[in-house]
Amino acid sequence: MKTIAALQNLVTAASLNIEPSAAELDAIEQEMPLIRAEVELLDAQILTIDRPANELDERRIRRAGRKVLAARRALANKATVQVPGVGA
């Protein structure tokens, strides 16, 4: 009987001791308002999965959707204003 073995080394969580860089953490911090808005929208949508949406649910979803759009707009405007290598 033949034995079947993996040809590659195992990858475990212990072998991946990679931490996010300061730039990556800053990027996450800049995107946090958008992330929070998307989570709020997802929460509002999840509430209506198993039942029909009433007027309050529809308002909650619309409001959360507007927050997502506003956060995306703010993030896009911030990205276009900051030009790398220019300024202080």
PEMO-V159591 format. One record per pair of residues at least 6 apart in sequence whose C-alpha atoms are under 8 Angstrom apart, sorted by the first residue. I is the first residue (numbers start at 1). GAP is how many residues later the second one is. Records with the same first field share a line. If there is no record, write none. Layout:
I: GAP / GAP
This chain:
30: 45
31: 44
33: 38
34: 34 / 37 / 38 / 41
37: 27 / 28 / 30 / 31 / 34
38: 26 / 27 / 30
40: 24
41: 20 / 23 / 24 / 27
44: 13 / 16 / 17 / 20
45: 16
47: 10
48: 9
